[in-house]
């Protein structure tokens, strides 16, 4: 099994490196990332991300 830092629990996939996992999160439609926050937040649904963006910056995707 891959290291915990190299495992995506949402997609139940392991990765050979942390960089590969980060690329997966960036590219996967299963992840909804807020790129406006200093520490990017990953929301379970696009609706949750939209709600966050509405509160944070007053707009949605």
LOTOR-700511 format. One record per residue (C-alpha): residue number from 1; x, y, z. Coordinates in steps of 0.2 Angstrom, whole numbers, padded with zeros to 4 digits. Each point is the difference from the previous one (the first is absolute). Example, Ala and Ser with C-alpha at 12.3 -4.5 7.8 and 13.67 -1.06 7.14 Angstrom:
2
 pos  east north    up
   1  0062 -0022  0039
   2  0006  0017 -0003
This chain:
61
 pos  east north    up
   1  0000  0000  0000
   2  0006  0018 -0004
   3  0005  0012  0014
   4 -0014  0009  0008
   5  0006  0017 -0008
   6  0000 -0009 -0017
   7 -0018 -0007  0002
   8 -0016  0009 -0006
   9 -0014 -0006  0012
  10 -0013  0008 -0011
  11  0005 -0010 -0015
  12  0007 -0015  0009
  13  0016  0001 -0010
  14  0019 -0001  0005
  15  0013  0010 -0009
  16  0019 -0003 -0002
  17  0004  0018  0006
  18 -0007  0015  0008
  19  0001  0009 -0016
  20 -0010 -0013 -0009
  21 -0013  0001  0013
  22 -0001  0019 -0001
  23 -0001 -0001 -0019
  24 -0015 -0012  0002
  25 -0009  0012  0012
  26  0003  0014 -0012
  27 -0007 -0010 -0016
  28 -0013 -0011  0008
  29 -0018  0005 -0002
  30 -0003 -0008  0018
  31  0009  0015  0008
  32 -0006  0018  0001
  33  0014  0011  0005
  34 -0001  0018  0005
  35  0015  0009 -0008
  36 -0004  0016  0009
  37  0005 -0006  0017
  38  0018  0000  0006
  39 -0002 -0018  0005
  40 -0011 -0007 -0014
  41 -0015 -0008  0007
  42 -0007 -0016 -0009
  43 -0019 -0001  0001
  44 -0010 -0016 -0002
  45 -0012  0008 -0013
  46  0000  0014 -0012
  47 -0015  0007  0009
  48  0010  0001  0016
  49  0014  0009 -0009
  50 -0013  0012 -0008
  51 -0007  0004  0018
  52  0018  0003  0006
  53  0004  0011 -0014
  54 -0016  0010  0002
  55  0005  0003  0018
  56  0018  0003 -0003
  57  0000  0011 -0016
  58 -0018  0003 -0004
  59  0000 -0011 -0016
  60 -0002 -0018 -0006
  61  0009 -0010 -0013
